[in-house]
Amino acid sequence: MATESTYRCIEELDVFTVPHCRMKHLLKRLVGKIELTDFSSSEAFSDMLTELYEAFTELKQHEEIENKYIMHILKRKLEGEALKKLLIHLHAHSHIADILNQINKTNKKLRSGRYMDMQQKGTKLNAKLHSFYNDYVPHMIEEEQVLQPMLLKYVSPGELKNIKNVVLQLHKSQKLEEKILDLEIEKEDSKVFDLPIELLIKVFSYLGPKDLCHCSQVAKLWKSVAVDGRLWEVLHPIRWAKGDWRFSSVSSSDENNCDCSPNYKLQTFNEYESFKYSNDYESYSVENDDENDEQFKKEVKILNGISCYLLPHVGSSVKCLVLECSKAITNGLLFRILTQCKNLQYFDVSQTIISDLGLMGLFKSGCQELRHFDVSGCKNITDKTLVKLSASIGKTKRCCGSLCQEKVVPVECFNTRLSPKKNQSRQLQTLRLSGCYKITDVGLRALAKYGGLPTLRHLDLSGCINLTTEGITLLVQTCLELEEFFYCDNLSDVDCQIQSQGCQNNGCANRVCCRTISARSSFDFLG
């Protein structure tokens, strides 16, 4: 009984064990979780950084509490050799401050959207955490074995009990305050949180993208609703960068002519560089902090934010993506965005510097739902894009068998279930290649394969000066529902049921046209 009584007495006076159990458990959980973290995922990396920051903030507070309420008292009680022994164990939490500083810098860089080798950063953090764990756990054990006996020797039992109560209370106070705050918020908003999810989604559907992002920061429930894919079917990043925070499926490129000029100062990666996390902005230098510079920075921030934080949640639900006239879009960034949007129906990247490489992200997972494809004014587009597009949008199923080769496809099929109009996988309705002067008949022949484009209603080949009458005719004959058709005025005798409205680029300074002097003088291929 004497032993048990002594043990209880010592336990009541033990100021280290309880807080240390919490710190050991915290570190052990972090070490286990960081081993399983996928650092190639920006979302997983961000969550891990948040947990690390919270944990090391708590560790820093733990050391500050021990320094102020344990070490300081011991320091007053000791002298001579005992004091020297204590000074060895005094906390100098610069190592924790260094880790916190590194976590903050990494998190800031990740949120800014700037290029960062996340795998390398994650590996370094993992190594640093393991090193800290291996140093800090023995340090806590040493405190229990060395400093606790010193406290029992030099501090009265009554004072020790008081110290223990203060230390435990201080460790709990922050978490208690957080719990009280959470309870107050839950109580205040309980009626809102009681609403069915479907009703919340309906309410949120009246909000713009900026307001949805703000709502996602209110509570976990609101975050899950704010990133529901049904609310993000239409993305207009460039419009949002200009301060127009609306969801709308209308593109200004529907007006055919565009006054904006692509940002040719921005260098984008070529075929010899890697697609993954390419940082194409490093090569772009801005001379003055003018309005264009501010617009560029806003676009970079929004595009990277969408790519890293929004699309991992809603990418598969996005149906409309409009990037027309973007000054900041590059092949690397476009590739990352498109690989996450696997069900696009409407895609507009007109008047930009992108090339075939950036569009490979669209074709990577197939695009059989695609109805609108606009690359007008993208002078770097070649036949490679059209070949990939044709291979990715599926094959049109026909019932006429070998008769299709005899050009009798327009005849109404007696079997309505197998009619080309009723049973096809190709759904492309709008194809705009205006100003893409590098495309040739090779690209058109690729589009004419696999049943052609039977649902196409709008075809713009204005400024495509390397096309021939034969190539255009071959494609147009597969377009059974064509209503609007534009191509170079210098071509004639195109065998088509619909009359061409001519070239749309005549007089447009920013798109190639063989009859526009300003545009013609810029053709590098004529030199």
FISEPA-209492 format. One record per residue (C-alpha): residue in one letter; x, y, z. Coordinates in steps of 0.001 Angstrom, whole numbers, padded with zeros to 6 digits, always signed. Layout:
AXYZ ...
END
This chain:
M+000000+000000+000000 A+002903+002302+000740 T+004211+001814-002774 E+000813+002534-004345 S+000404+005633-002163 T+003859+006834-003159 Y+003059+006232-006851 R-000173+008247-006575 C+001713+011039-004837 I+004359+011147-007564 E+001686+011011-010294 E-000078+014005-008775 L+003200+015938-008842 D+004304+014816-012330 V+004173+017897-014555 F+005637+016292-017706 T+003959+012956-018488 V+000486+014135-019545 P+001612+016954-021912 H+004380+014737-023277 C+001923+011933-024065 R-000034+014422-026156 M+003095+015630-028001 K+004342+012074-028655 H+000951+011028-029999 L+000838+014140-032203 L+004267+013472-033709 K+003647+009750-034166 R+000417+010472-036060 L+002174+013024-038294 V+005027+010636-039114 G+002539+007932-040075 K+000414+010258-042205 I+003248+011947-044086 E+004466+008517-045217 L+001122+007940-046959 T+000761+011434-048459 D+000698+011703-052259 F+002870+014777-052782 S+002073+014864-056509 S-001460+015926-055521 S-001642+019618-054651 E-004746+019027-052524 A-003101+016263-050464 F+000071+018348-050115 S-001933+021370-048941 D-003819+019293-046343 M-000543+017859-045034 L+001020+021320-044751 T-002005+022534-042779 E-001709+019620-040355 L+002027+020142-039962 Y+001527+023841-039253 E-001129+023183-036592 A+000965+020466-034938 F+004198+022466-034790 T+002330+025524-033555 E+001082+023383-030672 L+004614+022058-030076 K+005959+025601-029946 Q+003284+026594-027413 H+004125+023482-025376 E+007770+024523-025122 E+006851+028105-024246 I+004608+026860-021420 E+007337+024598-020024 N+009935+027364-020234 K+007737+029888-018443 Y+006072+027755-015778 I+008577+024935-015138 M+012094+025899-016190 H+011805+029444-014879 I+010718+028229-011430 L+013510+025643-011320 K+016043+028262-012347 R+015121+030363-009306 K+015482+027359-007001 L+018837+026053-008230 E+022431+027140-007993 G+025892+025787-008790 E+026122+022423-010567 A+022389+021820-010401 L+021773+025108-012242 K+024311+024206-014949 K+022566+020860-015387 L+019241+022620-015840 L+020576+025095-018407 I+021499+022184-020663 H+017822+021229-020820 L+016393+024715-021308 H+014296+024847-024465 A+015599+026709-027454 H+012772+026146-029892 S+014494+027722-032911 H+014346+024275-034588 I+010552+024348-034309 A+010463+027947-035511 D+012611+026962-038512 I+010246+024145-039449 L+007238+026436-039069 N+008939+029001-041290 Q+009633+026355-043936 I+006032+025124-043808 N+004746+028691-044224 K+007004+029369-047211 T+006065+026097-048919 N+002355+026663-048329 K+002548+030233-049633 K+004328+029095-052788 L+001828+026280-053327 R-001145+028626-052975 S+000392+031234-055281 G+000446+028717-058113 R+004153+029256-058816 Y+006122+026279-060064 M+007384+023956-057353 D+008669+020395-057427 M+006110+019104-054927 Q+007588+015611-054807 Q+011014+016970-053887 K+009590+019388-051298 G+007488+016620-049785 T+010487+014309-049521 K+012488+017020-047729 L+009640+017694-045293 N+009309+013974-044634 A+013026+013689-043848 K+012936+016781-041628 L+009922+015487-039691 H+011568+012100-039088 S+014762+013807-037935 F+012786+016032-035559 Y+010849+013033-034218 N+014059+011081-033553 D+015541+014049-031638 Y+012486+015344-029813 V+011015+012144-028350 P+014288+011231-026543 H+014471+014862-025372 M+011039+014546-023713 I+012002+011227-022114 E+015158+012847-020745 E+013086+015677-019248 E+010932+013140-017422 Q+013987+011274-016126 V+016189+014273-015209 L+014028+017339-014572 Q+011094+015675-012789 P+013359+014346-009970 M+014863+017836-009657 L+011378+019294-009255 L+010528+016752-006557 K+013759+017632-004762 Y+013714+021430-004917 V+010011+022380-005207 S+007406+021805-002511 P+004523+019357-003229 G+001933+022102-002916 E+003748+024320-005420 L+004211+021362-007788 K+000489+020603-007739 N-000222+024215-008589 I+002356+024172-011430 K+000838+020981-012868 N-002676+022438-012818 V-001511+025629-014543 V+000465+023699-017185 L-002437+021367-018004 Q-004904+024229-018094 L-002715+026215-020494 H-002347+023194-022782 K-006103+022767-022875 S-007117+026427-023076 Q-006536+026951-026780 K-008400+023785-027777 L-011189+024677-025354 E-011527+028135-026896 E-011694+026584-030362 K-014389+024141-029257 I-016442+026933-027673 L-016121+029004-030861 D-017197+026023-032996 L-020206+025442-030725 E-021200+029114-030953 I-020990+029062-034756 E-022935+025810-034939 K-025591+027169-032598 E-025863+030447-034493 D-026114+028783-037915 S-027873+025581-036896 K-030944+026353-039026 V-028779+026765-042106 F-026917+023520-041418 D-030220+021693-041044 L-031171+022447-044657 P-031049+019485-047086 I-027957+019385-049307 E-030031+019691-052485 L-031656+022866-051171 L-028271+024333-050231 I-027000+023581-053741 K-030043+025366-055165 V-029334+028417-052982 F-025641+028390-053885 S-026494+028171-057588 Y-027482+031863-057454 L-023954+032830-056361 G-020995+033717-058559 P-017601+031969-058456 K-016073+034509-056070 D-018917+034180-053555 L-018764+030386-053775 C-015075+030495-052867 H-015875+032692-049864 C-018644+030314-048763 S-016257+027358-048924 Q-014265+028970-046089 V-017200+029225-043672 A-017652+025593-042633 K-016930+022060-043821 L-020535+021528-044900 W-020534+024713-046941 K-017207+023774-048494 S-018578+020429-049678 V-021570+022216-051218 A-019535+025082-052716 V-017341+022643-054664 D-020235+020543-055914 G-019620+019914-059611 R-023119+021038-060578 L-022200+024606-059630 W-019053+024673-061768 E-020169+023421-065174 V-019091+026704-066820 L-015652+028281-066315 H-014762+031802-067546 P-011341+032440-065905 I-010344+035346-068159 R-013622+037158-067582 W-013226+036627-063845 A-009708+038077-063968 K-011261+041250-065391 G-013639+041500-062434 D-016722+040111-064195 W-017677+037360-061744 R-020485+035704-063675 F-021234+032197-064836 S-022295+032343-068471 S-021976+030058-071485 V-021753+032924-073983 S-018374+033632-075569 S-017438+036936-077120 S-015830+034989-079951 D-019359+034322-081164 E-018974+037737-082765 N-016464+036253-085285 N-014025+039197-085293 C-011754+039832-082323 D-009625+042901-081627 C-007319+041321-079039 S-003814+040159-079865 P-002161+037046-078370 N+000669+037563-075886 Y+003597+036482-078053 K+006115+037779-075455 L+005195+034855-073238 Q+007318+031861-074174 T+005642+028486-073839 F+007359+025128-073720 N+008114+023123-076829 E+007963+019457-077721 Y+011297+018754-076025 E+010089+019853-072601 S+007962+018072-070036 F+004220+018578-069702 K+004201+018139-065944 Y+003976+021324-063896 S+005718+023471-066460 N+006322+026988-065200 D+006170+029031-068386 Y+005992+032436-066674 E+009642+032612-065643 S+010619+033695-069167 Y+008096+036522-069279 S+009402+039903-068222 V+007207+042954-067861 E+008686+046357-068561 N+006164+048478-066670 D+003578+047896-063977 D+000810+049005-066288 E-002755+047815-066690 N-001709+044906-068923 D+000749+043716-066303 E-001954+043718-063628 Q-004304+041807-065922 F-001565+039272-066633 K-000917+038725-062910 K-004624+038286-062184 E-004953+035721-064956 V-001918+033787-063706 K-003322+033706-060166 I-006805+032608-061213 L-005675+030030-063786 N-003236+028405-061378 G-005780+028494-058571 I-008355+026760-060760 S-005822+024162-061897 C-004468+023343-058423 Y-007436+023760-056082 L-010750+023792-057952 L-010442+021236-060762 P-009346+018342-058511 H-012861+018629-057014 V-015032+019611-059995 G-012998+018822-063133 S-015177+015941-064303 S-018284+018164-064102 V-016936+021059-066199 K-018768+021261-069535 C-017773+024719-070746 L-014284+026230-070636 V-013638+029642-072207 L-010056+030933-072314 E-010356+033262-075295 C-007891+036164-075488 S-005945+034975-072456 K-002594+036717-072025 A-001342+034162-069501 I-002390+030732-070775 T+000507+028525-071866 N+000830+024988-073169 G+001900+023622-069791 L-000934+025232-067860 L-003524+024390-070523 F-002419+020758-070526 R-002842+020550-066729 I-006298+022111-066924 L-007583+019983-069803 T-006420+016679-068331 Q-008783+017354-065415 C-011770+018349-067592 K-012721+015031-069161 N-016296+015840-070166 L-015960+019163-071985 Q-018684+020103-074448 Y-017730+023720-075170 F-014077+024722-075518 D-012769+028127-076627 V-009076+029028-076521 S-009122+031494-079418 Q-006558+034295-079826 T-003883+032701-077619 I-000341+031416-078135 I-001159+027758-077451 S-000081+025065-079892 D-000783+021378-080548 L+001062+020421-077346 G-001271+022205-074953 L-004317+020652-076607 M-003004+017130-076030 G-004573+017348-072580 L-008012+017549-074218 F-007439+014435-076289 K-005754+012422-073551 S-008991+010989-072161 G-011077+011370-075304 C-013612+014094-075948 Q-016704+012379-077324 E-018959+014937-075649 L-017295+017860-077465 R-019728+020070-079402 H-017872+023383-079749 F-014156+023639-080597 D-012690+027108-081181 V-008986+027726-081782 S-009453+030810-083977 G-006383+033019-084149 C-004072+030341-082727 K-001409+030487-085417 N+000623+027659-083845 I-002068+025036-084486 T-001169+022432-087132 D-002629+019266-088650 K-001568+017343-085520 T-004447+018885-083599 L-007017+017919-086242 V-005685+014359-086469 K-005900+013988-082672 L-009326+015635-082597 S-010683+013233-085204 A-009312+010222-083342 S-010706+011414-079987 I-014307+012380-080800 G-015282+008827-081705 K-016598+007183-084839 T-019962+007846-086449 K-022062+004682-086737 R-023901+004262-089995 C-026382+001647-091127 C-025605+001835-094824 G-022482-000357-094746 S-020513-000259-097967 L-023031+002141-099510 C-021388+004910-097475 Q-018432+004658-099821 E-020791+005379-102735 K-021704+008784-101261 V-025352+007976-100614 V-025129+008895-096932 P-027460+011928-097240 V-030301+009599-098259 E-032691+009081-095349 C-032167+005616-093921 F-035188+003333-093777 N-034035+002006-090403 T-034430+005031-088113 R-032708+003321-085216 L-029473+003146-087212 S-029742+006432-089068 P-026545+008542-089037 K-028566+011341-087465 K-030020+009140-084760 N-027118+006901-083797 Q-023713+008493-083803 S-020950+009187-081327 R-019584+012321-083010 Q-021458+015370-081740 L-019270+018271-082886 Q-021477+021180-084009 T-019046+024126-084215 L-015493+024036-085547 R-013571+027315-085767 L-010104+027233-087292 S-010034+030835-088493 G-006477+032120-088874 C-004867+028700-088314 Y-002873+029066-091517 K-000589+026069-090861 I-003324+023463-091306 T-003505+021650-094645 D-005644+019088-096427 V-004022+016418-094256 G-005948+017705-091241 L-009228+017954-093168 R-008854+014410-094488 A-008378+013217-090901 L-011630+014942-089866 A-013444+013356-092810 K-012526+009873-091567 Y-014703+007702-089332 G-017922+009069-090824 G-016893+012728-090931 L-018773+015406-088991 P-022477+014748-089672 T-023745+017081-086923 L-021499+020050-087768 R-023500+023274-088233 H-020755+025930-088216 L-017388+025620-089981 D-014937+028535-090187 L-011810+028033-092309 S-011148+031741-092885 G-007474+032522-093370 C-006508+028854-093781 I-004540+029678-096922 N-002827+026289-097277 L-006089+024433-097902 T-007257+023360-101335 T-010679+023029-102899 E-010352+019237-102907 G-009563+019018-099204 I-012420+021323-098191 T-014877+019474-100448 L-013898+016127-098934 L-014720+017353-095421 V-017821+019383-096254 Q-019499+016431-097979 T-019589+014643-094610 C-021205+017630-092867 L-024881+016786-093357 E-026299+019626-091233 L-023931+022458-092166 E-025589+025890-091943 E-022709+028404-091683 F-019564+027978-093769 F-016587+030326-094180 Y-013347+029874-096149 C-010832+031800-098255 D-012342+033947-101033 N-009573+032870-103404 L-010871+029301-103485 S-013762+028301-105717 D-015712+025303-106948 V-016139+023747-103509 D-018776+021049-103932 C-021156+021933-101120 Q-024923+022069-100657 I-024615+025343-098743 Q-023133+028520-100158 S-020047+029901-098416 Q-020312+033300-096720 G-016696+034017-097709 C-013699+034829-095522 Q-014379+036356-092097 N-010834+037673-091647 N-010882+040324-094352 G-009975+043550-092528 C-009102+041795-089269 A-005576+042821-088218 N-005049+039996-085742 R-005993+036999-087885 V-004364+035732-091038 C-005989+036724-094311 C-004315+036632-097723 R-006079+039890-098678 T-005110+041862-095557 I-001765+043624-096014 S-001064+044083-092283 A-001649+040417-091608 R+000117+039240-094737 S+003292+041151-093844 S+003567+039221-090586 F+003583+035757-092170 D+006930+034287-091298 F+006394+031505-093787 L+006316+033907-096729 G+009799+035229-096028 
END
